[in-house]
Amino acid sequence: LMTNGNSININSDTFTAFSRNSFIGIPNLFWMVILVGIPAYIFLHHSRWGRYLFSVGSNAEASRLSGVNVQRTIYMAYTLSGLCAAFVGVLLAARIGIGNPTQAEGWELQAIASSVIGGTSLFGAVGSVHGPLLGAFILATINNGANLLNVNSFWQRIITGALIIIIVYFDGLRRRGK
């Protein structure tokens, strides 16, 4: 609303230099993954709220009957998701030196694919912090390999979508087998 959808050039070298520099040979943006990942792991696996998230994701009605405030838990999940998206938006703007409202358009499929490849179930209550990170690494490797083989980006998206469908299918079979 403030920019009418226009891009904003970032003229601050300090702001953009952060994303381009490294600490002990490791890019600062990777340190940001660790900075968010470790507290997220602790939050999800060692706190009551993290257990609530898994519980509500598995069965909201059973969680409600167990005394979990389902609405507050869902609200908290969306709030944390929005905070992470805003943080990534700032890091992306620092990396490319421009604030563009449509810069990450189309990354939704990549995010879902990374999560699913990393073992997160679309049926809920199964997931981790390290799984989507591993999934993102695998997906980046596949996409880089496809780029080296000159595979059209259109086909890369089809491959990613097919991979999601296959993994969700096998996850569904696994869940029915339990």
Long-range contacts (C-beta under 8 A, 24 or more apart in sequence): 3-99, 3-101, 5-101, 5-102, 7-98, 7-99, 7-100, 7-101, 8-98, 8-99, 8-100, 9-97, 9-98, 9-99, 10-93, 10-94, 10-97, 10-98, 10-99, 15-94, 16-94, 16-95, 16-97, 18-94, 19-91, 19-94, 19-95, 20-95, 29-91, 29-95, 32-87, 32-91, 33-133, 36-84, 36-87, 37-129, 37-130, 37-133, 40-129, 41-128, 41-129, 41-130, 44-128, 44-129, 45-128, 49-73, 49-76, 53-77, 54-125, 54-127, 55-125, 57-124, 57-125, 58-124, 58-125, 59-124, 59-125, 109-157, 109-160, 109-161, 109-164, 110-136, 110-139, 110-160, 112-164, 113-139, 113-160, 113-161, 113-163, 113-164, 114-139, 116-163, 116-164, 116-167, 116-168, 116-171, 117-163, 117-167, 121-171, 121-175, 122-168, 122-171, 123-171, 123-172, 123-175
